[in-house]
Amino acid sequence: MSSPLTTASPAAPAEPAGPGRRAPRLRRPRGGHQPGRPKRSVLLTVLASLVVLYTVVPLIWLAVNATKTQSGLADSSGLWFARDFALWDNVRETFTYDDGVFTRWLLNTLLYVVLGAGGATLLAVLGGYALAKFAFPGKRGIFALVIGAVAVPGTALAVPTFLMFSKMGLTDTPWAVIIPSLVSPFGLYLMWVFATEAIPTELLEAARIDGAGEARTFFRVALPLLAPGIVTVLLFTTVATWNNYFLPLIMLKDPDWYPLTLGLSAWNSQAETIGGDVIFNLVITGSLLTILPLIAAFLLLQKYWQSGLSAGSVKE
Protein backbone atom coordinates (compact mmCIF):
# COMPACT_ATOMS: atom_id res chain seq x y z
CA MET A 1 0.00 0.00 0.00
CA SER A 2 1.44 3.26 -1.05
CA SER A 3 1.44 5.93 1.60
CA PRO A 4 0.13 9.33 0.61
CA LEU A 5 2.64 12.10 0.17
CA THR A 6 2.87 14.37 3.14
CA THR A 7 3.14 18.07 2.43
CA ALA A 8 4.21 20.74 4.85
CA SER A 9 1.41 23.02 5.83
CA PRO A 10 2.00 26.66 4.94
CA ALA A 11 3.06 28.94 7.75
CA ALA A 12 0.29 30.86 9.32
CA PRO A 13 0.37 34.58 8.55
CA ALA A 14 1.57 36.79 11.33
CA GLU A 15 -1.19 38.27 13.34
CA PRO A 16 -1.33 42.04 13.33
CA ALA A 17 -0.47 43.74 16.53
CA GLY A 18 -3.65 44.25 18.45
CA PRO A 19 -4.39 46.83 21.03
CA GLY A 20 -2.98 44.59 23.77
CA ARG A 21 0.19 43.61 21.88
CA ARG A 22 3.33 45.67 21.29
CA ALA A 23 4.97 45.93 17.87
CA PRO A 24 8.47 44.44 17.76
CA ARG A 25 11.23 47.00 18.12
CA LEU A 26 14.41 47.05 16.12
CA ARG A 27 17.60 46.84 18.09
CA ARG A 28 19.67 49.99 18.13
CA PRO A 29 23.38 49.67 17.40
CA ARG A 30 25.62 49.75 20.39
CA GLY A 31 27.02 53.15 21.31
CA GLY A 32 23.93 55.03 20.07
CA HIS A 33 25.28 55.34 16.49
CA GLN A 34 22.61 55.28 13.78
CA PRO A 35 23.31 54.08 10.24
CA GLY A 36 23.67 56.83 7.68
CA ARG A 37 25.01 59.37 10.13
CA PRO A 38 28.72 60.11 10.61
CA LYS A 39 30.14 58.80 13.84
CA ARG A 40 31.29 61.50 16.21
CA SER A 41 34.68 61.35 17.83
CA VAL A 42 35.71 63.69 20.63
CA LEU A 43 39.40 63.01 20.03
CA LEU A 44 39.20 63.86 16.32
CA THR A 45 37.23 67.00 17.12
CA VAL A 46 39.89 68.16 19.56
CA LEU A 47 42.71 67.39 17.12
CA ALA A 48 40.90 69.20 14.29
CA SER A 49 40.35 72.21 16.56
CA LEU A 50 44.05 72.32 17.41
CA VAL A 51 44.97 72.19 13.72
CA VAL A 52 42.54 75.02 12.97
CA LEU A 53 44.01 77.13 15.77
CA TYR A 54 47.54 76.39 14.60
CA THR A 55 46.59 77.55 11.11
CA VAL A 56 44.29 80.48 11.81
CA VAL A 57 45.99 82.19 14.77
CA PRO A 58 49.12 83.23 12.78
CA LEU A 59 46.88 84.63 10.03
CA ILE A 60 44.87 86.59 12.59
CA TRP A 61 48.08 87.90 14.16
CA LEU A 62 49.34 88.94 10.72
CA ALA A 63 46.11 90.70 9.77
CA VAL A 64 45.83 92.52 13.11
CA ASN A 65 49.44 93.71 13.26
CA ALA A 66 49.38 94.89 9.65
CA THR A 67 47.08 97.68 10.85
CA LYS A 68 49.65 99.06 13.33
CA THR A 69 52.44 101.57 13.03
CA GLN A 70 56.00 100.79 14.06
CA SER A 71 55.40 102.23 17.52
CA GLY A 72 52.02 100.54 17.79
CA LEU A 73 53.61 97.12 17.44
CA ALA A 74 55.40 97.59 20.77
CA ASP A 75 52.62 99.41 22.62
CA SER A 76 49.72 97.01 22.00
CA SER A 77 48.81 93.35 22.28
CA GLY A 78 49.76 91.10 19.42
CA LEU A 79 46.23 89.77 18.93
CA TRP A 80 44.36 93.06 19.20
CA PHE A 81 44.27 96.36 17.36
CA ALA A 82 46.14 99.50 18.36
CA ARG A 83 44.56 102.92 18.72
CA ASP A 84 45.67 104.10 15.29
CA PHE A 85 44.43 102.11 12.29
CA ALA A 86 47.31 102.40 9.81
CA LEU A 87 46.65 99.57 7.36
CA TRP A 88 46.27 101.76 4.26
CA ASP A 89 49.25 103.87 5.23
CA ASN A 90 51.35 100.72 5.66
CA VAL A 91 50.23 99.37 2.28
CA ARG A 92 51.09 102.63 0.55
CA GLU A 93 54.46 102.85 2.28
CA THR A 94 55.22 99.21 1.47
CA PHE A 95 54.86 99.88 -2.26
CA THR A 96 56.79 103.17 -2.14
CA TYR A 97 59.62 102.35 0.28
CA ASP A 98 63.12 102.21 -1.26
CA ASP A 99 61.93 103.46 -4.65
CA GLY A 100 59.17 100.88 -4.90
CA VAL A 101 61.42 97.81 -4.72
CA PHE A 102 58.51 95.76 -3.32
CA THR A 103 56.76 96.05 -6.67
CA ARG A 104 59.90 94.76 -8.39
CA TRP A 105 60.03 91.79 -6.03
CA LEU A 106 56.35 91.09 -6.71
CA LEU A 107 56.93 91.09 -10.47
CA ASN A 108 59.95 88.82 -10.04
CA THR A 109 57.84 86.36 -8.05
CA LEU A 110 55.15 86.41 -10.74
CA LEU A 111 57.83 85.75 -13.37
CA TYR A 112 59.16 82.76 -11.43
CA VAL A 113 55.65 81.40 -10.90
CA VAL A 114 54.51 81.78 -14.52
CA LEU A 115 57.62 80.25 -16.07
CA GLY A 116 58.65 77.91 -13.27
CA ALA A 117 55.35 76.63 -11.89
CA GLY A 118 53.63 76.84 -15.27
CA GLY A 119 56.44 74.94 -16.95
CA ALA A 120 56.52 72.34 -14.18
CA THR A 121 52.77 71.79 -14.57
CA LEU A 122 53.08 71.42 -18.34
CA LEU A 123 55.89 68.88 -18.04
CA ALA A 124 54.01 66.98 -15.33
CA VAL A 125 50.88 66.77 -17.49
CA LEU A 126 52.74 65.54 -20.56
CA GLY A 127 54.90 63.10 -18.60
CA GLY A 128 52.05 61.78 -16.45
CA TYR A 129 49.83 61.18 -19.49
CA ALA A 130 52.60 59.35 -21.35
CA LEU A 131 53.48 57.17 -18.36
CA ALA A 132 49.83 56.34 -17.71
CA LYS A 133 48.65 55.53 -21.23
CA PHE A 134 51.70 54.29 -23.15
CA ALA A 135 53.73 51.13 -22.69
CA PHE A 136 57.48 51.32 -23.33
CA PRO A 137 60.65 49.66 -22.01
CA GLY A 138 61.97 51.00 -18.72
CA LYS A 139 58.61 52.15 -17.40
CA ARG A 140 59.12 50.42 -14.04
CA GLY A 141 62.54 52.00 -13.68
CA ILE A 142 61.06 55.44 -14.28
CA PHE A 143 58.40 54.73 -11.67
CA ALA A 144 61.06 53.83 -9.08
CA LEU A 145 63.06 56.92 -10.03
CA VAL A 146 60.04 59.20 -9.61
CA ILE A 147 59.15 57.71 -6.22
CA GLY A 148 62.74 58.13 -5.07
CA ALA A 149 62.83 61.73 -6.28
CA VAL A 150 59.66 62.53 -4.33
CA ALA A 151 61.37 61.38 -1.13
CA VAL A 152 64.44 63.61 -1.65
CA PRO A 153 64.00 67.10 -0.10
CA GLY A 154 64.73 70.08 -2.31
CA THR A 155 67.23 71.53 0.16
CA ALA A 156 69.45 68.47 -0.28
CA LEU A 157 69.80 69.28 -3.98
CA ALA A 158 70.30 73.03 -3.57
CA VAL A 159 74.08 72.99 -3.11
CA PRO A 160 74.80 70.57 -6.01
CA THR A 161 72.48 72.65 -8.18
CA PHE A 162 74.35 75.81 -7.20
CA LEU A 163 77.72 74.25 -8.10
CA MET A 164 76.40 73.10 -11.47
CA PHE A 165 74.82 76.46 -12.29
CA SER A 166 77.94 78.28 -11.14
CA LYS A 167 80.05 76.41 -13.70
CA MET A 168 77.52 77.28 -16.41
CA GLY A 169 77.50 80.96 -15.41
CA LEU A 170 73.78 81.05 -14.61
CA THR A 171 73.95 82.12 -10.97
CA ASP A 172 72.58 85.55 -10.08
CA THR A 173 70.17 85.30 -13.02
CA PRO A 174 66.44 84.47 -13.11
CA TRP A 175 67.22 81.16 -14.83
CA ALA A 176 68.89 79.93 -11.65
CA VAL A 177 65.46 79.97 -10.01
CA ILE A 178 63.27 79.10 -13.00
CA ILE A 179 65.09 76.01 -14.32
CA PRO A 180 65.14 74.05 -11.01
CA SER A 181 61.47 74.94 -10.52
CA LEU A 182 60.58 73.11 -13.75
CA VAL A 183 61.21 69.75 -12.09
CA SER A 184 58.34 68.54 -9.88
CA PRO A 185 58.50 64.80 -9.09
CA PHE A 186 55.40 64.99 -6.92
CA GLY A 187 53.46 66.75 -9.69
CA LEU A 188 54.55 64.10 -12.18
CA TYR A 189 53.48 61.29 -9.86
CA LEU A 190 50.14 62.96 -9.13
CA MET A 191 49.38 63.41 -12.83
CA TRP A 192 50.45 59.83 -13.49
CA VAL A 193 47.95 58.48 -10.95
CA PHE A 194 45.23 60.91 -12.03
CA ALA A 195 45.58 60.15 -15.74
CA THR A 196 45.43 56.42 -15.05
CA GLU A 197 42.04 56.74 -13.35
CA ALA A 198 40.49 59.69 -15.21
CA ILE A 199 41.08 58.70 -18.85
CA PRO A 200 39.47 55.44 -20.05
CA THR A 201 41.71 53.56 -22.46
CA GLU A 202 38.67 52.66 -24.56
CA LEU A 203 37.98 56.35 -25.17
CA LEU A 204 41.50 56.88 -26.54
CA GLU A 205 41.21 53.81 -28.74
CA ALA A 206 37.89 55.04 -30.13
CA ALA A 207 39.46 58.38 -31.02
CA ARG A 208 42.35 56.65 -32.78
CA ILE A 209 39.97 54.41 -34.72
CA ASP A 210 38.14 57.53 -35.90
CA GLY A 211 41.41 58.76 -37.39
CA ALA A 212 42.57 61.21 -34.72
CA GLY A 213 46.32 61.52 -34.26
CA GLU A 214 48.06 61.38 -30.91
CA ALA A 215 48.25 65.18 -30.59
CA ARG A 216 44.57 65.65 -31.40
CA THR A 217 43.60 62.79 -29.09
CA PHE A 218 45.51 64.40 -26.26
CA PHE A 219 44.21 67.96 -26.71
CA ARG A 220 40.61 67.10 -27.65
CA VAL A 221 39.94 64.00 -25.54
CA ALA A 222 42.46 63.61 -22.71
CA LEU A 223 43.16 67.22 -21.73
CA PRO A 224 39.57 68.15 -20.73
CA LEU A 225 39.43 65.06 -18.51
CA LEU A 226 42.71 66.07 -16.85
CA ALA A 227 41.49 69.54 -15.84
CA PRO A 228 41.03 68.81 -12.08
CA GLY A 229 44.46 67.19 -11.87
CA ILE A 230 46.08 70.04 -13.80
CA VAL A 231 44.63 72.62 -11.42
CA THR A 232 45.80 70.59 -8.41
CA VAL A 233 49.35 70.29 -9.70
CA LEU A 234 49.38 73.95 -10.73
CA LEU A 235 48.38 75.02 -7.21
CA PHE A 236 51.03 72.84 -5.58
CA THR A 237 53.80 74.06 -7.87
CA THR A 238 52.63 77.66 -7.55
CA VAL A 239 52.75 77.52 -3.76
CA ALA A 240 56.17 75.84 -3.83
CA THR A 241 57.59 78.47 -6.21
CA TRP A 242 55.89 81.42 -4.51
CA ASN A 243 57.23 80.41 -1.09
CA ASN A 244 60.65 79.34 -2.35
CA TYR A 245 63.32 80.87 -0.12
CA PHE A 246 66.42 78.70 0.15
CA LEU A 247 67.10 78.32 -3.58
CA PRO A 248 66.97 82.10 -4.35
CA LEU A 249 69.03 82.71 -1.21
CA ILE A 250 72.02 80.78 -2.55
CA MET A 251 71.50 81.59 -6.23
CA LEU A 252 70.84 85.35 -6.23
CA LYS A 253 72.97 88.26 -5.03
CA ASP A 254 71.39 91.14 -6.91
CA PRO A 255 68.40 92.53 -4.92
CA ASP A 256 66.70 93.48 -8.19
CA TRP A 257 66.10 89.75 -8.87
CA TYR A 258 64.89 88.88 -5.36
CA PRO A 259 61.48 87.23 -4.94
CA LEU A 260 59.14 88.42 -2.22
CA THR A 261 60.35 85.89 0.34
CA LEU A 262 63.98 86.96 0.04
CA GLY A 263 63.16 90.66 -0.19
CA LEU A 264 61.06 90.64 2.98
CA SER A 265 63.84 88.75 4.76
CA ALA A 266 66.27 91.49 3.70
CA TRP A 267 63.93 94.15 5.10
CA ASN A 268 63.64 92.23 8.35
CA SER A 269 67.44 92.02 8.64
CA GLN A 270 67.84 95.79 8.39
CA ALA A 271 67.09 96.12 12.10
CA GLU A 272 70.22 94.10 12.90
CA THR A 273 72.58 96.34 10.94
CA ILE A 274 74.09 99.58 12.20
CA GLY A 275 72.13 102.52 10.88
CA GLY A 276 69.51 100.28 9.25
CA ASP A 277 65.84 101.23 9.20
CA VAL A 278 63.54 99.35 11.58
CA ILE A 279 60.49 98.69 9.42
CA PHE A 280 58.81 95.72 11.04
CA ASN A 281 55.41 97.22 10.20
CA LEU A 282 56.28 97.10 6.50
CA VAL A 283 57.59 93.55 6.80
CA ILE A 284 54.31 92.43 8.37
CA THR A 285 52.21 94.32 5.82
CA GLY A 286 54.29 92.92 2.98
CA SER A 287 53.85 89.40 4.36
CA LEU A 288 50.09 89.90 4.42
CA LEU A 289 50.10 91.13 0.83
CA THR A 290 52.24 88.14 -0.13
CA ILE A 291 49.82 85.49 1.09
CA LEU A 292 46.63 87.11 -0.24
CA PRO A 293 47.09 85.82 -3.84
CA LEU A 294 47.61 82.27 -2.60
CA ILE A 295 44.49 82.40 -0.41
CA ALA A 296 42.46 83.77 -3.31
CA ALA A 297 43.74 81.07 -5.65
CA PHE A 298 42.82 78.26 -3.26
CA LEU A 299 39.36 79.68 -2.59
CA LEU A 300 38.55 80.23 -6.27
CA LEU A 301 39.86 76.85 -7.45
CA GLN A 302 38.97 74.68 -4.48
CA LYS A 303 36.35 72.61 -6.32
CA TYR A 304 38.97 71.58 -8.91
CA TRP A 305 41.87 70.73 -6.62
CA GLN A 306 39.65 68.88 -4.13
CA SER A 307 38.39 66.57 -6.87
CA GLY A 308 41.93 66.21 -8.15
CA LEU A 309 43.22 65.10 -4.76
CA SER A 310 40.46 62.47 -4.45
CA ALA A 311 41.28 60.91 -7.82
CA GLY A 312 42.40 57.32 -7.48
CA SER A 313 41.28 57.05 -3.85
CA VAL A 314 38.28 54.84 -4.72
CA LYS A 315 38.78 51.67 -6.72
CA GLU A 316 35.85 50.64 -8.85
C-alpha positions in Angstrom: 0.0 0.0 0.0 1.4 3.3 -1.0 1.4 5.9 1.6 0.1 9.3 0.6 2.6 12.1 0.2 2.9 14.4 3.1 3.1 18.1 2.4 4.2 20.7 4.8 1.4 23.0 5.8 2.0 26.7 4.9 3.1 28.9 7.8 0.3 30.9 9.3 0.4 34.6 8.6 1.6 36.8 11.3 -1.2 38.3 13.3 -1.3 42.0 13.3 -0.5 43.7 16.5 -3.7 44.2 18.5 -4.4 46.8 21.0 -3.0 44.6 23.8 0.2 43.6 21.9 3.3 45.7 21.3 5.0 45.9 17.9 8.5 44.4 17.8 11.2 47.0 18.1 14.4 47.0 16.1 17.6 46.8 18.1 19.7 50.0 18.1 23.4 49.7 17.4 25.6 49.8 20.4 27.0 53.1 21.3 23.9 55.0 20.1 25.3 55.3 16.5 22.6 55.3 13.8 23.3 54.1 10.2 23.7 56.8 7.7 25.0 59.4 10.1 28.7 60.1 10.6 30.1 58.8 13.8 31.3 61.5 16.2 34.7 61.4 17.8 35.7 63.7 20.6 39.4 63.0 20.0 39.2 63.9 16.3 37.2 67.0 17.1 39.9 68.2 19.6 42.7 67.4 17.1 40.9 69.2 14.3 40.4 72.2 16.6 44.1 72.3 17.4 45.0 72.2 13.7 42.5 75.0 13.0 44.0 77.1 15.8 47.5 76.4 14.6 46.6 77.6 11.1 44.3 80.5 11.8 46.0 82.2 14.8 49.1 83.2 12.8 46.9 84.6 10.0 44.9 86.6 12.6 48.1 87.9 14.2 49.3 88.9 10.7 46.1 90.7 9.8 45.8 92.5 13.1 49.4 93.7 13.3 49.4 94.9 9.7 47.1 97.7 10.9 49.6 99.1 13.3 52.4 101.6 13.0 56.0 100.8 14.1 55.4 102.2 17.5 52.0 100.5 17.8 53.6 97.1 17.4 55.4 97.6 20.8 52.6 99.4 22.6 49.7 97.0 22.0 48.8 93.3 22.3 49.8 91.1 19.4 46.2 89.8 18.9 44.4 93.1 19.2 44.3 96.4 17.4 46.1 99.5 18.4 44.6 102.9 18.7 45.7 104.1 15.3 44.4 102.1 12.3 47.3 102.4 9.8 46.6 99.6 7.4 46.3 101.8 4.3 49.3 103.9 5.2 51.3 100.7 5.7 50.2 99.4 2.3 51.1 102.6 0.6 54.5 102.8 2.3 55.2 99.2 1.5 54.9 99.9 -2.3 56.8 103.2 -2.1 59.6 102.3 0.3 63.1 102.2 -1.3 61.9 103.5 -4.7 59.2 100.9 -4.9 61.4 97.8 -4.7 58.5 95.8 -3.3 56.8 96.0 -6.7 59.9 94.8 -8.4 60.0 91.8 -6.0 56.4 91.1 -6.7 56.9 91.1 -10.5 60.0 88.8 -10.0 57.8 86.4 -8.1 55.2 86.4 -10.7 57.8 85.7 -13.4 59.2 82.8 -11.4 55.7 81.4 -10.9 54.5 81.8 -14.5 57.6 80.3 -16.1 58.7 77.9 -13.3 55.4 76.6 -11.9 53.6 76.8 -15.3 56.4 74.9 -17.0 56.5 72.3 -14.2 52.8 71.8 -14.6 53.1 71.4 -18.3 55.9 68.9 -18.0 54.0 67.0 -15.3 50.9 66.8 -17.5 52.7 65.5 -20.6 54.9 63.1 -18.6 52.0 61.8 -16.5 49.8 61.2 -19.5 52.6 59.4 -21.3 53.5 57.2 -18.4 49.8 56.3 -17.7 48.6 55.5 -21.2 51.7 54.3 -23.1 53.7 51.1 -22.7 57.5 51.3 -23.3 60.7 49.7 -22.0 62.0 51.0 -18.7 58.6 52.2 -17.4 59.1 50.4 -14.0 62.5 52.0 -13.7 61.1 55.4 -14.3 58.4 54.7 -11.7 61.1 53.8 -9.1 63.1 56.9 -10.0 60.0 59.2 -9.6 59.2 57.7 -6.2 62.7 58.1 -5.1 62.8 61.7 -6.3 59.7 62.5 -4.3 61.4 61.4 -1.1 64.4 63.6 -1.7 64.0 67.1 -0.1 64.7 70.1 -2.3 67.2 71.5 0.2 69.5 68.5 -0.3 69.8 69.3 -4.0 70.3 73.0 -3.6 74.1 73.0 -3.1 74.8 70.6 -6.0 72.5 72.6 -8.2 74.3 75.8 -7.2 77.7 74.3 -8.1 76.4 73.1 -11.5 74.8 76.5 -12.3 77.9 78.3 -11.1 80.1 76.4 -13.7 77.5 77.3 -16.4 77.5 81.0 -15.4 73.8 81.0 -14.6 73.9 82.1 -11.0 72.6 85.5 -10.1 70.2 85.3 -13.0 66.4 84.5 -13.1 67.2 81.2 -14.8 68.9 79.9 -11.6 65.5 80.0 -10.0 63.3 79.1 -13.0 65.1 76.0 -14.3 65.1 74.0 -11.0 61.5 74.9 -10.5 60.6 73.1 -13.8 61.2 69.8 -12.1 58.3 68.5 -9.9 58.5 64.8 -9.1 55.4 65.0 -6.9 53.5 66.7 -9.7 54.6 64.1 -12.2 53.5 61.3 -9.9 50.1 63.0 -9.1 49.4 63.4 -12.8 50.4 59.8 -13.5 47.9 58.5 -10.9 45.2 60.9 -12.0 45.6 60.2 -15.7 45.4 56.4 -15.0 42.0 56.7 -13.3 40.5 59.7 -15.2 41.1 58.7 -18.8 39.5 55.4 -20.1 41.7 53.6 -22.5 38.7 52.7 -24.6 38.0 56.3 -25.2 41.5 56.9 -26.5 41.2 53.8 -28.7 37.9 55.0 -30.1 39.5 58.4 -31.0 42.3 56.7 -32.8 40.0 54.4 -34.7 38.1 57.5 -35.9 41.4 58.8 -37.4 42.6 61.2 -34.7 46.3 61.5 -34.3 48.1 61.4 -30.9 48.2 65.2 -30.6 44.6 65.6 -31.4 43.6 62.8 -29.1 45.5 64.4 -26.3 44.2 68.0 -26.7 40.6 67.1 -27.6 39.9 64.0 -25.5 42.5 63.6 -22.7 43.2 67.2 -21.7 39.6 68.1 -20.7 39.4 65.1 -18.5 42.7 66.1 -16.9 41.5 69.5 -15.8 41.0 68.8 -12.1 44.5 67.2 -11.9 46.1 70.0 -13.8 44.6 72.6 -11.4 45.8 70.6 -8.4 49.4 70.3 -9.7 49.4 74.0 -10.7 48.4 75.0 -7.2 51.0 72.8 -5.6 53.8 74.1 -7.9 52.6 77.7 -7.6 52.8 77.5 -3.8 56.2 75.8 -3.8 57.6 78.5 -6.2 55.9 81.4 -4.5 57.2 80.4 -1.1 60.7 79.3 -2.3 63.3 80.9 -0.1 66.4 78.7 0.1 67.1 78.3 -3.6 67.0 82.1 -4.4 69.0 82.7 -1.2 72.0 80.8 -2.6 71.5 81.6 -6.2 70.8 85.3 -6.2 73.0 88.3 -5.0 71.4 91.1 -6.9 68.4 92.5 -4.9 66.7 93.5 -8.2 66.1 89.8 -8.9 64.9 88.9 -5.4 61.5 87.2 -4.9 59.1 88.4 -2.2 60.4 85.9 0.3 64.0 87.0 0.0 63.2 90.7 -0.2 61.1 90.6 3.0 63.8 88.8 4.8 66.3 91.5 3.7 63.9 94.2 5.1 63.6 92.2 8.3 67.4 92.0 8.6 67.8 95.8 8.4 67.1 96.1 12.1 70.2 94.1 12.9 72.6 96.3 10.9 74.1 99.6 12.2 72.1 102.5 10.9 69.5 100.3 9.3 65.8 101.2 9.2 63.5 99.4 11.6 60.5 98.7 9.4 58.8 95.7 11.0 55.4 97.2 10.2 56.3 97.1 6.5 57.6 93.5 6.8 54.3 92.4 8.4 52.2 94.3 5.8 54.3 92.9 3.0 53.8 89.4 4.4 50.1 89.9 4.4 50.1 91.1 0.8 52.2 88.1 -0.1 49.8 85.5 1.1 46.6 87.1 -0.2 47.1 85.8 -3.8 47.6 82.3 -2.6 44.5 82.4 -0.4 42.5 83.8 -3.3 43.7 81.1 -5.7 42.8 78.3 -3.3 39.4 79.7 -2.6 38.5 80.2 -6.3 39.9 76.9 -7.5 39.0 74.7 -4.5 36.4 72.6 -6.3 39.0 71.6 -8.9 41.9 70.7 -6.6 39.7 68.9 -4.1 38.4 66.6 -6.9 41.9 66.2 -8.2 43.2 65.1 -4.8 40.5 62.5 -4.4 41.3 60.9 -7.8 42.4 57.3 -7.5 41.3 57.0 -3.9 38.3 54.8 -4.7 38.8 51.7 -6.7 35.9 50.6 -8.8 
